[in-house]
Amino acid sequence: MNHNGFTLIEILLTLGIIAILSTVIVINTINLNEKNKANQYEKFKEKITTAGCSYIDSDTAKALRESCKQEKYCTISLATLISSGLIDENLIDPSNNKNVKDEQNNINININWNKNDDYLEKECTFSTVE
């Protein structure tokens, strides 16, 4: 028997396998993008938190630092970090793709001072205002 070409079942089976592989690739790509975006946002928060901790330790914030130590708590706004030059005003927030200059009133760094064995330990945390 002379066999020219493929049967309908062979073609359908091949198309089915291609469809399944395409679906798996698309789903993995979507998950990878979501993980990447979450990772970028964590780095963004870490950068701002580090800048807030650096600011409170600077000579510029000496009076604020002493007040914070007495109160055991203070808040530094993103606007303060931008005006002091610790954060670039053109930095983009990866959670909403907005410029931080537009978000400066919605982001704060909270600084808590905890006493541990006669030593004040500083804890800096990122917070947003809704």
N, CA, C and O atoms as a DFTB+ gen file, in Angstrom:
520 C
 N C O
     1  1       0.845      -1.166       0.000
     2  2       0.000       0.000       0.000
     3  2       0.894       1.233       0.000
     4  3       1.860       1.314       0.758
     5  1       0.567       2.169      -0.839
     6  2       1.326       3.412      -0.988
     7  2       0.816       4.417       0.037
     8  3      -0.376       4.725       0.049
     9  1       1.697       4.937       0.901
    10  2       1.300       5.836       1.999
    11  2       1.848       7.236       1.709
    12  3       3.044       7.477       1.873
    13  1       0.991       8.150       1.283
    14  2       1.389       9.535       1.000
    15  2       0.734      10.456       2.020
    16  3      -0.492      10.467       2.127
    17  1       1.521      11.238       2.783
    18  2       0.977      12.209       3.727
    19  2       0.644      11.595       5.079
    20  3       0.992      10.451       5.373
    21  1      -0.046      12.397       5.893
    22  2      -0.400      11.999       7.250
    23  2      -1.888      11.747       7.337
    24  3      -2.672      12.301       6.567
    25  1      -2.268      10.905       8.283
    26  2      -3.695      10.656       8.493
    27  2      -4.266      11.785       9.340
    28  3      -3.517      12.546       9.953
    29  1      -5.574      11.892       9.373
    30  2      -6.245      12.930      10.158
    31  2      -5.929      12.777      11.642
    32  3      -5.742      13.779      12.332
    33  1      -5.867      11.571      12.137
    34  2      -5.572      11.333      13.557
    35  2      -4.156      11.789      13.897
    36  3      -3.947      12.379      14.958
    37  1      -3.200      11.539      13.045
    38  2      -1.829      11.991      13.301
    39  2      -1.747      13.514      13.358
    40  3      -1.048      14.068      14.207
    41  1      -2.445      14.176      12.476
    42  2      -2.450      15.646      12.461
    43  2      -3.127      16.193      13.715
    44  3      -2.612      17.122      14.336
    45  1      -4.272      15.630      14.093
    46  2      -4.986      16.091      15.295
    47  2      -4.169      15.844      16.559
    48  3      -4.139      16.689      17.454
    49  1      -3.514      14.703      16.635
    50  2      -2.673      14.386      17.784
    51  2      -1.512      15.386      17.893
    52  3      -1.202      15.858      18.987
    53  1      -0.884      15.703      16.782
    54  2       0.213      16.676      16.769
    55  2      -0.274      18.059      17.198
    56  3       0.383      18.729      17.996
    57  1      -1.415      18.484      16.676
    58  2      -1.976      19.782      17.070
    59  2      -2.338      19.804      18.563
    60  3      -2.149      20.823      19.228
    61  1      -2.848      18.706      19.083
    62  2      -3.176      18.622      20.515
    63  2      -1.942      18.765      21.390
    64  3      -1.969      19.470      22.398
    65  1      -0.859      18.097      21.005
    66  2       0.392      18.190      21.773
    67  2       0.935      19.621      21.719
    68  3       1.389      20.148      22.735
    69  1       0.894      20.240      20.561
    70  2       1.353      21.627      20.430
    71  2       0.503      22.560      21.294
    72  3       1.046      23.467      21.925
    73  1      -0.806      22.361      21.337
    74  2      -1.697      23.200      22.156
    75  2      -1.382      23.050      23.645
    76  3      -1.353      24.040      24.376
    77  1      -1.147      21.828      24.093
    78  2      -0.826      21.592      25.511
    79  2       0.508      22.251      25.872
    80  3       0.616      22.913      26.904
    81  1       1.515      22.069      25.028
    82  2       2.824      22.694      25.294
    83  2       2.733      24.217      25.289
    84  3       3.371      24.872      26.112
    85  1       1.958      24.784      24.386
    86  2       1.780      26.242      24.340
    87  2       1.124      26.754      25.613
    88  3       1.524      27.790      26.145
    89  1       0.129      26.043      26.102
    90  2      -0.562      26.437      27.339
    91  2       0.403      26.431      28.520
    92  3       0.408      27.366      29.320
    93  1       1.208      25.398      28.635
    94  2       2.177      25.305      29.733
    95  2       3.174      26.459      29.660
    96  3       3.501      27.061      30.683
    97  1       3.654      26.770      28.469
    98  2       4.624      27.861      28.312
    99  2       4.007      29.207      28.682
   100  3       4.651      30.013      29.353
   101  1       2.780      29.461      28.259
   102  2       2.113      30.732      28.560
   103  2       1.891      30.872      30.064
   104  3       2.140      31.941      30.621
   105  1       1.430      29.820      30.730
   106  2       1.184      29.871      32.178
   107  2       2.480      30.129      32.936
   108  3       2.504      30.937      33.865
   109  1       3.553      29.452      32.551
   110  2       4.843      29.670      33.226
   111  2       5.375      31.078      32.995
   112  3       5.974      31.664      33.897
   113  1       5.173      31.619      31.832
   114  2       5.615      32.982      31.538
   115  2       4.860      34.001      32.387
   116  3       5.458      34.949      32.897
   117  1       3.556      33.812      32.540
   118  2       2.746      34.713      33.368
   119  2       3.218      34.654      34.820
   120  3       3.381      35.694      35.457
   121  1       3.441      33.444      35.351
   122  2       3.913      33.299      36.733
   123  2       5.281      33.940      36.921
   124  3       5.541      34.559      37.953
   125  1       6.138      33.799      35.950
   126  2       7.475      34.387      36.034
   127  2       7.401      35.909      36.081
   128  3       8.127      36.545      36.846
   129  1       6.530      36.493      35.269
   130  2       6.361      37.950      35.271
   131  2       5.831      38.445      36.606
   132  3       6.276      39.480      37.101
   133  1       4.881      37.718      37.200
   134  2       4.336      38.122      38.497
   135  2       5.398      38.038      39.589
   136  3       5.475      38.922      40.442
   137  1       6.212      36.994      39.572
   138  2       7.279      36.859      40.564
   139  2       8.311      37.968      40.394
   140  3       8.806      38.515      41.379
   141  1       8.631      38.297      39.158
   142  2       9.592      39.358      38.873
   143  2       9.081      40.709      39.378
   144  3       9.841      41.486      39.956
   145  1       7.796      40.986      39.158
   146  2       7.213      42.248      39.617
   147  2       7.233      42.330      41.146
   148  3       7.545      43.377      41.713
   149  1       6.895      41.213      41.809
   150  2       6.924      41.194      43.277
   151  2       8.347      41.399      43.798
   152  3       8.554      42.094      44.793
   153  1       9.308      40.802      43.135
   154  2      10.704      40.946      43.528
   155  2      11.179      42.388      43.345
   156  3      11.902      42.916      44.189
   157  1      10.777      43.016      42.257
   158  2      11.140      44.420      42.018
   159  2      10.543      45.322      43.097
   160  3      11.194      46.268      43.540
   161  1       9.307      45.039      43.526
   162  2       8.669      45.862      44.554
   163  2       9.376      45.691      45.898
   164  3       9.524      46.659      46.644
   165  1       9.812      44.479      46.211
   166  2      10.548      44.256      47.462
   167  2      11.865      45.031      47.452
   168  3      12.250      45.607      48.469
   169  1      12.554      45.052      46.320
   170  2      13.802      45.822      46.208
   171  2      13.525      47.320      46.334
   172  3      14.308      48.050      46.942
   173  1      12.420      47.771      45.763
   174  2      12.003      49.173      45.850
   175  2      11.780      49.559      47.318
   176  3      12.274      50.589      47.775
   177  1      11.033      48.725      48.052
   178  2      10.764      48.993      49.465
   179  2      12.053      48.978      50.286
   180  3      12.229      49.802      51.184
   181  1      12.942      48.053      49.980
   182  2      14.211      47.956      50.705
   183  2      15.066      49.197      50.473
   184  3      15.709      49.696      51.397
   185  1      15.072      49.693      49.240
   186  2      15.859      50.891      48.911
   187  2      15.358      52.094      49.705
   188  3      16.158      52.854      50.249
   189  1      14.049      52.270      49.774
   190  2      13.475      53.413      50.496
   191  2      13.679      53.256      52.001
   192  3      13.984      54.231      52.689
   193  1      13.515      52.042      52.512
   194  2      13.715      51.792      53.944
   195  2      15.165      52.063      54.342
   196  3      15.420      52.676      55.379
   197  1      16.099      51.614      53.537
   198  2      17.522      51.861      53.810
   199  2      17.825      53.355      53.794
   200  3      18.589      53.852      54.622
   201  1      17.221      54.062      52.846
   202  2      17.423      55.520      52.782
   203  2      16.875      56.189      54.045
   204  3      17.493      57.116      54.569
   205  1      15.728      55.732      54.535
   206  2      15.150      56.291      55.762
   207  2      16.043      56.053      56.967
   208  3      16.233      56.948      57.791
   209  1      16.594      54.844      57.074
   210  2      17.516      54.536      58.178
   211  2      18.788      55.361      58.079
   212  3      19.331      55.796      59.094
   213  1      19.265      55.576      56.859
   214  2      20.470      56.401      56.668
   215  2      20.189      57.856      57.036
   216  3      21.020      58.526      57.650
   217  1      19.012      58.329      56.654
   218  2      18.655      59.725      56.941
   219  2      18.620      59.983      58.446
   220  3      19.151      60.991      58.910
   221  1      18.003      59.088      59.208
   222  2      17.866      59.312      60.654
   223  2      19.237      59.281      61.337
   224  3      19.398      59.847      62.418
   225  1      20.224      58.628      60.720
   226  2      21.575      58.581      61.279
   227  2      22.442      59.757      60.830
   228  3      23.546      59.937      61.343
   229  1      21.959      60.554      59.885
   230  2      22.776      61.650      59.334
   231  2      22.803      62.850      60.281
   232  3      21.959      62.986      61.167
   233  1      23.779      63.700      60.071
   234  2      23.882      64.934      60.856
   235  2      22.701      65.857      60.590
   236  3      22.302      66.620      61.470
   237  1      22.145      65.797      59.403
   238  2      20.998      66.630      59.035
   239  2      19.802      66.371      59.948
   240  3      19.033      67.282      60.255
   241  1      19.655      65.123      60.374
   242  2      18.485      64.737      61.166
   243  2      18.808      64.572      62.654
   244  3      18.115      63.841      63.362
   245  1      19.839      65.238      63.118
   246  2      20.273      65.054      64.508
   247  2      19.160      65.395      65.504
   248  3      18.908      64.625      66.431
   249  1      18.501      66.523      65.325
   250  2      17.418      66.913      66.245
   251  2      16.259      65.923      66.165
   252  3      15.694      65.535      67.187
   253  1      15.909      65.519      64.948
   254  2      14.835      64.536      64.771
   255  2      15.207      63.205      65.416
   256  3      14.364      62.559      66.039
   257  1      16.458      62.795      65.271
   258  2      16.920      61.535      65.845
   259  2      16.797      61.552      67.370
   260  3      16.333      60.584      67.973
   261  1      17.209      62.645      67.979
   262  2      17.116      62.732      69.443
   263  2      15.660      62.699      69.903
   264  3      15.330      62.060      70.902
   265  1      14.804      63.385      69.176
   266  2      13.374      63.372      69.491
   267  2      12.799      61.964      69.321
   268  3      12.006      61.507      70.145
   269  1      13.198      61.293      68.265
   270  2      12.726      59.928      68.012
   271  2      13.156      58.979      69.122
   272  3      12.384      58.125      69.558
   273  1      14.386      59.137      69.569
   274  2      14.890      58.260      70.627
   275  2      14.098      58.455      71.911
   276  3      13.816      57.494      72.626
   277  1      13.738      59.712      72.203
   278  2      12.950      59.975      73.413
   279  2      11.540      59.421      73.288
   280  3      11.009      58.842      74.236
   281  1      10.940      59.597      72.130
   282  2       9.568      59.135      71.901
   283  2       9.505      57.642      71.576
   284  3       8.432      57.042      71.626
   285  1      10.635      57.050      71.247
   286  2      10.763      55.651      70.832
   287  2      10.135      55.367      69.467
   288  3      10.026      54.208      69.065
   289  1       9.725      56.409      68.759
   290  2       9.055      56.213      67.472
   291  2       9.066      57.518      66.673
   292  3       8.932      58.600      67.244
   293  1       9.222      57.415      65.378
   294  2       9.026      58.554      64.500
   295  2       8.777      58.066      63.076
   296  3       8.989      56.897      62.752
   297  1       8.328      58.981      62.247
   298  2       8.030      58.675      60.854
   299  2       8.762      59.659      59.959
   300  3       8.782      60.862      60.219
   301  1       9.361      59.133      58.906
   302  2      10.030      59.964      57.910
   303  2       9.280      59.782      56.594
   304  3       9.064      58.659      56.138
   305  1       8.893      60.888      56.001
   306  2       8.136      60.806      54.748
   307  2       9.074      60.629      53.564
   308  3      10.252      60.982      53.628
   309  1       8.545      60.089      52.503
   310  2       9.309      59.951      51.272
   311  2       9.700      61.328      50.734
   312  3      10.762      61.490      50.133
   313  1       8.839      62.311      50.954
   314  2       9.145      63.673      50.510
   315  2      10.441      64.165      51.160
   316  3      11.245      64.830      50.506
   317  1      10.650      63.843      52.437
   318  2      11.877      64.230      53.138
   319  2      13.088      63.556      52.517
   320  3      14.133      64.182      52.344
   321  1      12.948      62.278      52.182
   322  2      14.066      61.538      51.592
   323  2      14.405      62.059      50.200
   324  3      15.573      62.086      49.812
   325  1      13.384      62.473      49.446
   326  2      13.620      63.036      48.111
   327  2      14.300      64.394      48.231
   328  3      15.265      64.668      47.518
   329  1      13.801      65.253      49.136
   330  2      14.373      66.595      49.270
   331  2      15.802      66.564      49.819
   332  3      16.592      67.470      49.555
   333  1      16.132      65.509      50.590
   334  2      17.493      65.399      51.115
   335  2      18.442      64.746      50.110
   336  3      19.649      64.685      50.343
   337  1      17.896      64.257      48.990
   338  2      18.726      63.662      47.947
   339  2      19.033      62.190      48.136
   340  3      19.816      61.626      47.371
   341  1      18.436      61.550      49.138
   342  2      18.690      60.125      49.367
   343  2      17.901      59.228      48.414
   344  3      18.294      58.091      48.154
   345  1      16.797      59.743      47.901
   346  2      15.984      59.007      46.927
   347  2      15.843      59.872      45.681
   348  3      15.534      61.061      45.764
   349  1      16.073      59.260      44.536
   350  2      15.934      59.957      43.263
   351  2      14.452      60.200      42.986
   352  3      13.644      59.275      43.052
   353  1      14.104      61.439      42.678
   354  2      12.697      61.768      42.433
   355  2      12.155      61.111      41.163
   356  3      10.944      61.110      40.943
   357  1      13.017      60.562      40.338
   358  2      12.585      59.882      39.114
   359  2      12.446      58.375      39.293
   360  3      12.199      57.653      38.327
   361  1      12.606      57.899      40.525
   362  2      12.438      56.476      40.815
   363  2      10.994      56.079      40.548
   364  3      10.071      56.823      40.878
   365  1      10.797      54.904      39.949
   366  2       9.461      54.416      39.607
   367  2       9.039      53.337      40.592
   368  3       9.798      52.411      40.879
   369  1       7.815      53.467      41.109
   370  2       7.221      52.458      41.986
   371  2       6.742      51.301      41.109
   372  3       5.825      51.489      40.309
   373  1       7.334      50.108      41.235
   374  2       6.958      49.000      40.355
   375  2       5.553      48.448      40.607
   376  3       5.026      47.719      39.767
   377  1       4.943      48.776      41.735
   378  2       3.601      48.262      42.010
   379  2       2.544      48.960      41.170
   380  3       1.503      48.374      40.871
   381  1       2.802      50.217      40.782
   382  2       1.803      50.957      39.994
   383  2       2.416      51.749      38.838
   384  3       1.716      52.477      38.134
   385  1       3.728      51.601      38.652
   386  2       4.467      52.287      37.578
   387  2       4.347      53.810      37.638
   388  3       4.411      54.482      36.609
   389  1       4.172      54.348      38.838
   390  2       4.124      55.793      39.015
   391  2       5.462      56.286      39.528
   392  3       6.204      55.554      40.183
   393  1       5.754      57.524      39.222
   394  2       6.949      58.182      39.714
   395  2       6.784      58.433      41.211
   396  3       5.707      58.830      41.654
   397  1       7.853      58.202      42.004
   398  2       7.734      58.391      43.452
   399  2       7.433      59.835      43.826
   400  3       6.886      60.099      44.897
   401  1       7.784      60.762      42.956
   402  2       7.463      62.168      43.223
   403  2       5.948      62.345      43.353
   404  3       5.477      63.170      44.135
   405  1       5.184      61.556      42.573
   406  2       3.725      61.612      42.643
   407  2       3.176      60.864      43.850
   408  3       2.037      61.091      44.258
   409  1       3.983      59.972      44.423
   410  2       3.563      59.136      45.543
   411  2       4.168      59.584      46.874
   412  3       3.971      58.918      47.890
   413  1       4.895      60.693      46.885
   414  2       5.694      61.042      48.053
   415  2       4.885      61.261      49.329
   416  3       5.433      61.135      50.423
   417  1       3.609      61.583      49.220
   418  2       2.795      61.763      50.425
   419  2       2.141      60.463      50.882
   420  3       1.468      60.437      51.912
   421  1       2.334      59.390      50.126
   422  2       1.699      58.113      50.452
   423  2       2.662      57.078      51.011
   424  3       2.237      55.988      51.395
   425  1       3.945      57.395      51.066
   426  2       4.955      56.431      51.521
   427  2       5.733      57.024      52.683
   428  3       6.206      58.159      52.618
   429  1       5.860      56.242      53.745
   430  2       6.601      56.654      54.933
   431  2       7.551      55.554      55.382
   432  3       7.383      54.384      55.040
   433  1       8.544      55.954      56.148
   434  2       9.411      55.014      56.839
   435  2       9.178      55.217      58.332
   436  3       9.375      56.311      58.859
   437  1       8.757      54.153      59.004
   438  2       8.535      54.208      60.445
   439  2       9.801      53.717      61.136
   440  3      10.377      52.697      60.757
   441  1      10.220      54.449      62.143
   442  2      11.428      54.089      62.879
   443  2      11.057      53.896      64.340
   444  3      10.551      54.804      65.000
   445  1      11.320      52.698      64.824
   446  2      11.077      52.361      66.227
   447  2      12.414      52.175      66.920
   448  3      13.346      51.596      66.363
   449  1      12.491      52.672      68.135
   450  2      13.689      52.495      68.950
   451  2      13.325      51.569      70.098
   452  3      12.455      51.881      70.910
   453  1      13.997      50.429      70.159
   454  2      13.749      49.442      71.209
   455  2      14.970      49.351      72.106
   456  3      16.104      49.300      71.632
   457  1      14.722      49.331      73.407
   458  2      15.839      49.258      74.348
   459  2      16.182      47.795      74.615
   460  3      15.349      47.017      75.081
   461  1      17.430      47.441      74.308
   462  2      17.940      46.090      74.552
   463  2      19.242      46.203      75.337
   464  3      20.263      46.633      74.800
   465  1      19.200      45.818      76.603
   466  2      20.410      45.841      77.442
   467  2      21.121      47.189      77.391
   468  3      22.308      47.260      77.072
   469  1      20.399      48.245      77.702
   470  2      20.931      49.611      77.725
   471  2      21.413      50.085      76.351
   472  3      22.210      51.018      76.257
   473  1      20.944      49.465      75.332
   474  2      21.306      49.858      73.964
   475  2      20.019      50.083      73.184
   476  3      19.133      49.227      73.182
   477  1      19.913      51.222      72.528
   478  2      18.732      51.494      71.715
   479  2      18.930      50.899      70.323
   480  3      19.839      51.280      69.586
   481  1      18.071      49.974      69.992
   482  2      18.135      49.322      68.683
   483  2      17.110      49.958      67.762
   484  3      15.944      50.121      68.121
   485  1      17.559      50.312      66.578
   486  2      16.713      50.991      65.606
   487  2      16.102      49.958      64.666
   488  3      16.796      49.070      64.170
   489  1      14.779      50.084      64.421
   490  2      14.096      49.222      63.458
   491  2      13.351      50.107      62.463
   492  3      12.494      50.902      62.850
   493  1      13.678      49.967      61.193
   494  2      13.057      50.785      60.143
   495  2      12.109      49.920      59.326
   496  3      12.474      48.828      58.890
   497  1      10.884      50.417      59.117
   498  2       9.908      49.664      58.328
   499  2       9.238      50.583      57.312
   500  3       9.050      51.777      57.547
   501  1       8.894      50.002      56.205
   502  2       8.225      50.688      55.089
   503  2       6.728      50.674      55.335
   504  3       6.178      49.656      55.754
   505  1       6.064      51.790      55.080
   506  2       4.597      51.807      55.205
   507  2       3.999      52.710      54.137
   508  3       4.625      53.662      53.671
   509  1       2.780      52.384      53.770
   510  2       2.061      53.211      52.804
   511  2       0.819      53.780      53.460
   512  3       0.234      53.161      54.349
   513  1       0.423      54.951      53.022
   514  2      -0.780      55.622      53.512
   515  2      -1.821      55.536      52.418
   516  3      -1.571      55.933      51.280
   517  1      -2.952      55.036      52.750
   518  2      -4.034      54.915      51.735
   519  2      -4.949      56.102      51.784
   520  3      -5.906      56.176      51.013
